[in-house]
Each structure stands twice: as structure tokens, then as C-alpha cells.
């Protein structure tokens, strides 16, 4: 039986005071309605061990077809809601596809979102959630990339201009987190101004090869550039989750599911920097 691992990394930013404790984020993605122990207890205990200040989900927590159901994902969020920690659940292509499909799929999506909001969980649909931690104002932007950018066997050019249209230009003093399910377009996200992009979607490349990394994406693209872990570009960062579940082709070889812990440490006005820890436990 495959078990998930917890992987952690640290990001340093001048947008947080050096003397303040690191801000800890628990990141989940691509659960695809999978159950981890009775009432998701295994996953909930692992989240508790991270002692997060903020819990973020980067999409595809459910499956985008009517027979899959939504109960196990809701069970997880019911457990998280009892932790008294802000939870923000962004949407991936599965959630967007469900909402876009008339009939049972759309009704399931509406039931899913309604229940999460009853629990106090934020579900930003191209919206922004603002929260402060000490001197640090954090803006969490829940971006829903149009479904055409998820098509198999092709990659459509993307310039990121819709981010400015939806969210405006990021204010310089806040720390901006972009929940963008598809990591392929990291340069565009960074160019818009996201300090930290959180993604998933590629399931770690399904099969991982030594040195090379992930083999193939859900779009059938070989050797994806951004398959899992921490990436940097021009002082901006992206963390990609390999997911916590599977769908369609349930294959994982050398590629365990991950729960991710991210620590954001202040540098007191010094330049940004990132430390990659690759800790798994």
C-alpha cells in the first residue's frame, strides 16, 4: 500500500520581519477524493504535526465526474475546520470542469462548495483572500485557469495578462500567494508578481526516474520541467505538489504522494532567498 510522505521547505522573504517567527503553510493538492484512514485521520494528524498558521489547497481535491462523489474530500475539510486555522481551497481543472458541466456534476460542485463555506473554509473563484500574520499581510489569490490550457497533447501559449485583469497588480508591501493549479506557466505567474505560486496537477510526473525526475504529465507531455518541489525565478518561488491521490490511471512509481510544509521566514529587509530541505518523514 502506498503511503504519503511529508516534505518541507523554507522560503525567505524581506516582506516579513526577521524577528518574527516563520509563517508555516500546509499545502495539499490533487486529493481526488481519496481517503487516508478512517475519517482522513492519517492526513489530519500529519497536518497537525506541521503546526500550520495557514492551510492551502491548490486544486483537484475532488474528481470531475459524477460517479466519483465528493464525500471523502468533504470529510477532510470537516476535520480541518475543527483546527481553528484558516483554510483556503483553490480550484483546479476538476472543480472547474464540474461547475461547467450541466446536471449532476454541477450540482455536486455546488454542494461541495456550499458545505465548505458552511464550515468557514474560503473557496476563492478568481477571488482574493486577505489575512495578516503579525506585520505580514498575506494575499491569497485563487486563480482558475481556463480549461483550454489543460488539453492533452498540446500546450497553448499563455501570457498571463488575465491575472492582471482578474486580480490587478500585486501591491508591493503584501506577500502574494497565487493558487494556480497548473504549474507549467510559472514564468508568467512570477512575471505577474506572485511571490509564491502553489501548484499541483502533474502528479509528480507519475513515474519518476533517477536524476531525470518525472516522466509524463496528464497532458501526455514527457519530462515536465516543473513536476514537484521548490522552484525559483527572479526572486519569486513556486512549490509544486505531486498530489495526494490519483485518477484515471492510478500509477505512481518512485513517486509517493506528498503533504507539504512551507516555512516563510523573514529576512528583515535583506534580499529574498530560499533553502531547499527535501525533508521527508
C-alpha positions in Angstrom: 0.0 0.0 0.0 1.3 3.5 -0.9 1.6 5.9 2.0 2.1 9.7 1.7 5.1 11.5 2.9 5.6 14.9 4.4 8.1 17.1 2.6 9.1 20.6 3.9 11.0 23.6 2.5 11.8 27.1 3.7 11.4 30.3 1.8 13.0 33.6 2.9 11.5 37.0 2.2 12.1 40.6 3.0 8.4 41.1 3.3 8.4 39.6 6.8 10.4 40.9 9.8 13.4 38.9 10.8 12.5 38.8 14.4 9.0 37.3 13.7 8.6 33.6 13.8 8.4 31.8 10.4 4.9 31.6 8.9 4.1 27.9 8.3 1.8 26.8 5.5 0.4 23.3 5.0 -0.1 22.6 1.3 -2.3 19.9 -0.2 -3.4 19.2 -3.8 -4.8 16.6 -6.0 -6.5 14.5 -3.3 -9.1 13.4 -5.9 -11.4 12.3 -3.2 -9.0 9.8 -1.7 -9.4 8.6 1.8 -6.4 8.4 4.1 -7.5 6.4 7.1 -10.9 6.5 8.9 -12.3 10.0 8.5 -9.0 11.1 7.0 -7.3 10.7 10.3 -3.8 9.9 8.9 -3.8 13.1 6.9 -5.3 15.2 9.6 -2.6 14.1 12.1 0.2 14.8 9.6 -1.2 18.3 9.1 -1.3 18.8 12.9 2.3 17.8 13.1 3.3 20.7 10.8 1.5 23.2 13.2 0.5 25.4 10.3 -0.7 29.0 10.5 -2.4 28.6 7.2 -3.8 25.6 5.3 -3.9 25.9 1.5 -5.2 23.6 -1.2 -4.0 24.0 -4.8 -7.0 22.3 -6.5 -8.4 19.0 -7.6 -9.4 17.9 -4.2 -12.4 16.2 -5.9 -12.9 14.2 -9.1 -14.6 15.8 -12.1 -17.1 13.1 -13.0 -20.4 12.4 -11.5 -19.8 8.8 -10.3 -16.8 9.8 -8.2 -18.6 11.5 -5.4 -17.3 14.2 -3.0 -17.8 12.7 0.4 -14.2 11.9 1.3 -12.9 15.3 0.3 -15.6 16.9 2.4 -14.7 14.6 5.3 -11.1 16.1 5.2 -12.4 19.6 5.2 -14.7 18.9 8.1 -11.7 17.7 10.0 -9.6 20.7 9.0 -12.4 23.1 10.0 -12.0 21.9 13.6 -8.4 23.0 13.7 -9.2 26.8 14.1 -6.7 27.5 11.3 -7.7 29.5 8.2 -8.2 27.1 5.2 -8.3 28.3 1.6 -9.3 25.8 -1.0 -8.4 26.8 -4.6 -10.0 25.2 -7.6 -8.2 23.0 -10.2 -9.4 21.8 -13.5 -11.6 19.1 -12.0 -13.6 21.6 -9.9 -13.9 24.0 -12.8 -15.0 21.2 -15.1 -17.6 20.0 -12.7 -19.0 23.5 -12.3 -19.0 23.9 -16.1 -20.9 20.6 -16.7 -24.7 20.9 -16.5 -26.6 18.3 -14.5 -25.3 16.1 -11.7 -21.7 17.3 -11.9 -22.6 20.9 -11.4 -25.0 20.1 -8.6 -22.2 18.1 -6.9 -19.8 21.0 -7.2 -22.4 23.4 -5.8 -23.0 21.0 -2.9 -19.2 20.7 -2.3 -18.6 24.5 -2.2 -21.7 25.1 -0.1 -20.5 22.7 2.5 -17.0 24.1 2.6 -18.3 27.6 3.1 -20.6 26.4 5.8 -17.5 25.2 7.6 -15.9 28.6 7.3 -13.5 27.5 4.5 -12.6 30.0 1.9 -13.2 28.9 -1.7 -11.9 31.8 -3.9 -13.2 31.5 -7.5 -10.9 34.0 -9.2 -11.0 35.9 -5.9 -8.6 37.0 -3.2 -8.5 36.2 0.5 -6.6 38.6 2.7 -5.1 37.7 6.1 -2.4 39.2 8.4 0.2 37.4 10.5 2.0 39.9 12.7 3.4 42.6 10.4 2.9 40.5 7.3 -0.2 40.9 5.1 -0.8 37.8 3.0 -2.9 37.9 -0.1 -4.0 34.5 -1.3 -5.3 34.6 -4.9 -7.4 31.7 -6.1 -6.8 31.5 -9.8 -9.0 29.4 -12.1 -7.1 28.8 -15.3 -9.4 28.3 -18.3 -9.9 24.6 -19.2 -8.3 25.0 -22.7 -4.9 25.2 -21.0 -5.4 21.6 -19.7 -5.9 19.9 -23.0 -3.9 16.8 -23.8 -1.3 16.6 -26.5 -0.9 20.3 -26.8 0.4 23.4 -25.0 -1.4 26.6 -25.7 0.6 29.9 -25.4 -0.3 31.9 -22.3 0.9 35.4 -21.5 -0.6 35.9 -18.0 -2.5 39.0 -18.9 -5.7 37.6 -17.4 -4.1 37.7 -13.9 -3.8 41.5 -14.1 -7.4 41.7 -15.3 -8.7 39.4 -12.5 -6.6 40.5 -9.6 -5.0 43.7 -10.6 -1.3 44.4 -9.9 0.1 43.0 -6.7 0.7 45.6 -4.0 4.4 45.7 -3.2 4.1 45.6 0.6 2.0 42.4 0.8 3.2 38.8 0.4 1.2 37.4 -2.6 0.4 33.7 -2.8 -1.1 32.5 -6.1 -3.1 29.2 -6.0 -2.6 28.2 -9.7 -3.2 24.6 -10.2 -1.3 24.2 -13.4 2.5 24.8 -12.8 3.5 24.8 -16.5 3.2 28.6 -16.7 5.4 29.5 -13.7 7.3 32.2 -15.6 4.1 34.1 -16.3 2.9 33.8 -12.7 6.2 35.1 -11.5 6.1 37.9 -14.1 2.7 39.0 -12.8 4.2 39.4 -9.3 3.3 36.3 -7.3 5.8 35.9 -4.5 4.9 32.3 -4.1 2.9 30.2 -6.5 1.4 26.9 -5.2 0.5 24.3 -7.8 -0.1 20.6 -8.4 -1.8 18.9 -11.4 1.2 17.0 -12.8 1.1 14.2 -10.1 4.9 14.4 -9.9 5.3 13.1 -13.4 3.5 9.8 -12.4 6.7 7.7 -12.8 10.0 9.2 -11.5 13.3 8.2 -12.9 16.6 8.7 -11.0 18.3 12.0 -11.9 15.8 12.8 -14.6 12.6 13.2 -12.4 9.0 12.9 -13.6 8.3 11.0 -16.8 4.9 12.2 -18.1 2.2 14.7 -17.4 -1.6 14.3 -17.5 -1.4 16.1 -20.9 0.9 13.3 -22.1 3.9 15.6 -22.2 7.2 13.9 -21.5 9.7 15.0 -18.9 7.9 18.0 -17.3 10.0 20.9 -16.2 8.0 21.7 -13.0 6.9 18.3 -11.6 7.3 18.6 -7.8 9.2 20.5 -5.2 10.6 24.1 -5.0 11.4 26.3 -7.9 12.8 29.9 -8.2 12.8 32.6 -10.8 13.8 36.2 -10.4 13.2 36.3 -6.7 9.8 34.5 -7.0 9.1 31.0 -5.9 6.8 28.1 -6.8 6.1 24.9 -4.8 4.5 22.0 -6.8 2.7 19.2 -5.0 2.9 15.7 -6.6 -0.6 15.3 -5.1 -2.3 13.1 -2.5 -4.4 10.9 -4.8 -4.8 9.5 -8.3 -7.3 9.4 -11.1 -7.9 7.7 -14.4 -4.5 5.9 -14.5 -3.7 5.2 -10.8 0.1 4.9 -11.4 2.8 6.1 -9.0 6.3 4.6 -9.3 9.1 6.1 -7.3 6.7 8.9 -6.7 4.8 8.8 -3.3 2.0 11.3 -2.5 3.1 14.3 -0.5 1.8 16.6 2.1 3.9 19.7 2.0 5.0 22.1 4.7 6.4 25.5 3.7 8.0 27.9 6.2 8.2 31.6 5.2 11.0 33.2 7.2 11.6 36.9 7.3 14.9 38.5 6.4 14.4 41.9 7.9 14.6 43.8 4.6 17.5 41.8 3.2 17.2 40.1 -0.2 15.0 37.1 -0.7 16.4 33.6 -0.6 15.2 30.0 -0.5 16.5 27.0 1.3 15.6 23.6 -0.2 15.4 21.0 2.5 13.9 17.9 0.8 13.0 16.5 4.2 10.6 13.5 4.0 9.3 11.8 7.1 
